[in-house]
Amino acid sequence: MTTFYPYQWDLNYRNPRVFNEMIYNFLYLTNQGIDIVRIDAVPYIWKELGTTCRNLKQVY
């Protein structure tokens, strides 16, 4: 189930390894001194079969 183009990644945040790796990367970049992180399409970050996959409660 993808929301975007095939070349755009849909990450499975239910997988603890994926979630932890993404948090690690955000923390690493923050510790390197970046000021801004742009996250596009946040309402679609969580997928659930049988829904529109938009603005699900897990996102918030």
N, C-alpha and C positions, 0 to 999 in steps of 0.2 A: 504494500500500500504506500504509494508516494503521492505527494501533493504537488511537486514541482517537476522540473525536467529531469530526465534520466541521469544527466551528468551532475545533478545537485544531490548531495547526500541527505538521506533521512536517517538520523541516528536513533537507536533504540535506547532511550534513557531509562527504561526498566532494567536494563542490564547494568548491574552495579559496576562492572569494569568500564563500560562506556561512560557512565555518569561520573565516576571517580577520575577517569582520564581527562574528561572535559573540565572538571573543577581544577585538577592539577594544572592544566594548560592556562586557564584563566588566572590562577594564582601566580604561576610562573611569569606570565606577561606583566601582571601587576607589579611583581617584585623587580622586574626589569625597568620599571618606570613609565610604562604607558599610562596615558591620562584618560583615554577613551576606549571603550570596547563597544563596537556596534553589533547588535544582534538583530538580524532581520527576521521577520515573520514569526515573532514570538508566539502569537496565538495558535500557531500550527506545530509547536514544538513537541506536543504529546499526541500520540495516535491511539485511537480506540475504534475497533471494528463496529460498524453499525451506527456511527456518528459522522458528523461533518468534519471531525478532527479540527475544529476551530473553537478557541476559547473554552477548552475543557477545564474543569476545576483543578486538575493536576498541574496545569501551567502556573497557577497562582499559588 
